[in-house]
Amino acid sequence: MDPATAVIVSTVIAKLCPLLSIWIRLRWRARREEQRQRYLLQVAETVASDGQVEFDDRDGDGHHLHVKITRTPVPGEDQAA
């Protein structure tokens, strides 16, 4: 391999590594958000039939999630649980 080709190949690799790193991080974050969304939908569907769900979701760097679940009491159900 001549020196010019080696310089071109090393330059291309040097440019691709940061791009690949960014792509991997974005892909990981997108999958994490999809899993989070599926979980929240499952919680909402489970509680929605006999209660109320309130979400206070502040995402970004803080990653704050506040969930308030209010269930309607069912006659004859044990209230201690």
Backbone bond lengths (Angstrom), bond angles and torsions (degrees), N, CA, C in turn:
res aa  C-N    CA-C-N  psi(-1)  N-CA   C-N-CA  omega(-1)  CA-C   N-CA-C  phi
1 M - - - 1.454 - - 1.528 107.45 -
2 D 1.301 115.26 129.56 1.469 118.14 -179.15 1.536 109.96 -79.37
3 P 1.304 118.12 162.88 1.473 121.66 -176.22 1.532 113.80 -61.05
4 A 1.316 118.30 -35.00 1.467 120.03 -179.35 1.522 110.59 -66.11
5 T 1.317 116.77 -41.72 1.470 120.42 178.63 1.522 110.58 -65.82
6 A 1.311 116.72 -39.94 1.463 120.94 178.80 1.528 111.18 -62.70
7 V 1.315 117.03 -39.65 1.465 121.17 178.62 1.523 109.80 -66.22
8 I 1.315 117.43 -43.35 1.475 121.15 -179.73 1.527 110.38 -64.46
9 V 1.325 117.28 -45.33 1.468 120.94 -179.58 1.526 110.41 -63.86
10 S 1.310 118.12 -44.45 1.466 120.38 -179.64 1.531 111.11 -66.02
11 T 1.327 117.48 -35.17 1.466 120.74 177.52 1.525 110.91 -66.57
12 V 1.318 116.42 -43.46 1.463 120.34 179.23 1.532 110.20 -63.78
13 I 1.312 117.14 -43.09 1.470 120.63 178.84 1.524 110.50 -64.12
14 A 1.319 116.92 -41.14 1.469 120.82 179.18 1.523 111.63 -62.87
15 K 1.334 117.73 -32.37 1.466 121.15 178.95 1.534 111.06 -80.53
16 L 1.318 117.63 -32.23 1.457 120.87 -176.61 1.535 112.89 -77.05
17 C 1.300 118.21 -32.17 1.471 120.71 -177.67 1.535 112.97 -60.00
18 P 1.327 119.94 -49.13 1.472 118.58 177.13 1.533 112.52 -63.68
19 L 1.327 116.74 -36.82 1.467 119.22 178.19 1.525 111.07 -64.76
20 L 1.311 116.68 -41.75 1.456 120.58 177.80 1.527 110.62 -64.04
21 S 1.296 117.28 -39.74 1.463 121.56 177.88 1.525 111.24 -61.84
22 I 1.306 117.25 -45.72 1.464 121.68 178.48 1.518 110.41 -62.72
23 W 1.335 116.95 -44.10 1.458 120.92 -179.71 1.528 110.80 -61.26
24 I 1.321 118.32 -41.79 1.471 121.80 179.54 1.526 110.76 -64.14
25 R 1.332 117.18 -43.60 1.464 120.05 178.90 1.525 112.16 -64.72
26 L 1.326 117.14 -42.16 1.464 119.95 178.60 1.521 111.45 -65.43
27 R 1.302 116.89 -39.10 1.467 121.68 178.52 1.525 110.56 -63.81
28 W 1.337 116.71 -43.54 1.455 121.24 178.43 1.530 111.02 -62.84
29 R 1.327 115.55 -43.17 1.462 119.86 179.93 1.518 111.81 -64.99
30 A 1.332 117.42 -40.59 1.465 121.45 178.80 1.529 110.79 -63.47
31 R 1.312 117.72 -42.26 1.467 120.45 178.20 1.519 111.43 -65.55
32 R 1.313 116.44 -39.98 1.466 119.95 177.69 1.525 110.83 -62.39
33 E 1.314 117.27 -42.01 1.465 121.24 178.78 1.530 111.36 -66.38
34 E 1.328 117.59 -37.41 1.467 120.46 176.80 1.524 110.93 -63.62
35 Q 1.320 117.42 -42.58 1.460 121.01 178.31 1.527 110.69 -64.58
36 R 1.316 115.63 -40.72 1.464 120.24 178.75 1.523 110.80 -63.09
37 Q 1.324 117.08 -43.05 1.460 121.56 179.71 1.525 110.80 -63.79
38 R 1.348 117.07 -43.92 1.462 120.12 178.54 1.523 111.14 -60.92
39 Y 1.326 117.15 -41.82 1.459 120.93 179.51 1.526 111.28 -63.66
40 L 1.325 116.42 -45.32 1.465 119.74 -179.79 1.524 111.29 -64.30
41 L 1.326 117.74 -37.45 1.459 120.61 176.55 1.526 111.29 -65.07
42 Q 1.320 117.27 -39.44 1.465 120.09 177.51 1.524 111.09 -63.51
43 V 1.325 116.47 -42.12 1.468 120.14 178.20 1.522 110.17 -63.13
44 A 1.311 116.62 -45.26 1.467 120.53 -179.01 1.524 111.29 -64.01
45 E 1.327 117.75 -41.10 1.462 120.41 179.42 1.523 111.50 -67.37
46 T 1.317 117.39 -35.76 1.457 121.08 -179.63 1.524 111.14 -68.05
47 V 1.317 117.23 -41.26 1.457 121.48 -175.12 1.523 111.95 -88.75
48 A 1.306 118.14 -23.71 1.462 121.50 -172.31 1.518 113.22 -61.26
49 S 1.318 117.95 -28.54 1.458 119.37 -176.76 1.525 112.59 -68.55
50 D 1.319 117.81 -31.38 1.466 119.00 -177.78 1.526 112.90 -138.02
51 G 1.307 117.72 29.79 1.456 119.25 -179.71 1.513 112.45 -168.40
52 Q 1.319 114.98 -163.09 1.460 121.36 -177.71 1.520 108.94 -136.83
53 V 1.332 116.10 138.06 1.459 121.90 -179.88 1.521 108.76 -120.52
54 E 1.335 116.93 131.54 1.460 122.14 175.52 1.526 107.82 -120.93
55 F 1.336 116.31 128.80 1.454 121.46 178.78 1.520 109.52 -111.76
56 D 1.317 116.28 132.25 1.456 122.77 172.56 1.523 105.65 -120.91
57 D 1.311 117.32 92.56 1.462 122.63 -171.23 1.516 109.89 -110.13
58 R 1.335 116.78 111.04 1.462 121.63 175.52 1.515 108.02 -111.53
59 D 1.305 115.74 100.43 1.454 119.27 -177.19 1.523 109.30 -96.21
60 G 1.280 115.42 -174.12 1.455 121.86 -175.12 1.513 107.29 112.70
61 D 1.278 116.54 -133.33 1.461 119.03 178.60 1.527 111.97 -84.03
62 G 1.329 117.30 -21.90 1.458 120.53 -177.37 1.514 114.74 -77.75
63 H 1.308 119.15 -31.98 1.464 124.90 -178.93 1.523 112.13 48.57
64 H 1.310 117.37 56.10 1.460 122.25 179.52 1.519 108.70 -100.58
65 L 1.312 116.84 131.95 1.464 121.79 176.80 1.515 107.87 -136.68
66 H 1.314 115.71 123.24 1.458 121.61 178.47 1.519 107.08 -121.13
67 V 1.317 117.10 123.56 1.461 121.91 -179.76 1.521 108.04 -120.35
68 K 1.334 115.90 128.07 1.461 120.94 176.23 1.525 107.17 -119.13
69 I 1.327 115.71 119.85 1.460 121.26 -178.94 1.520 108.10 -113.47
70 T 1.330 115.65 123.01 1.451 122.17 178.23 1.517 107.23 -117.90
71 R 1.318 115.84 117.87 1.458 119.95 179.89 1.512 110.09 -102.39
72 T 1.320 115.58 146.25 1.445 121.61 174.38 1.527 107.57 -82.02
73 P 1.318 118.02 126.90 1.462 119.01 -178.90 1.528 111.47 -62.21
74 V 1.318 115.50 136.10 1.447 121.98 178.21 1.516 107.91 -98.70
75 P 1.336 117.81 129.24 1.474 119.32 -179.35 1.544 110.03 -59.74
76 G 1.332 114.99 132.27 1.453 120.76 178.28 1.515 113.82 87.80
77 E 1.320 118.71 -4.55 1.468 121.18 -179.90 1.508 109.27 -85.70
78 D 1.324 116.29 144.50 1.460 121.86 178.87 1.525 108.63 -68.99
79 Q 1.315 117.97 120.54 1.457 122.57 -176.07 1.523 112.52 -85.96
80 A 1.327 118.86 -6.17 1.458 121.33 -177.16 1.507 112.28 -75.40
81 A 1.309 119.36 -22.02 1.470 122.02 -175.46 1.480 113.29 -74.09
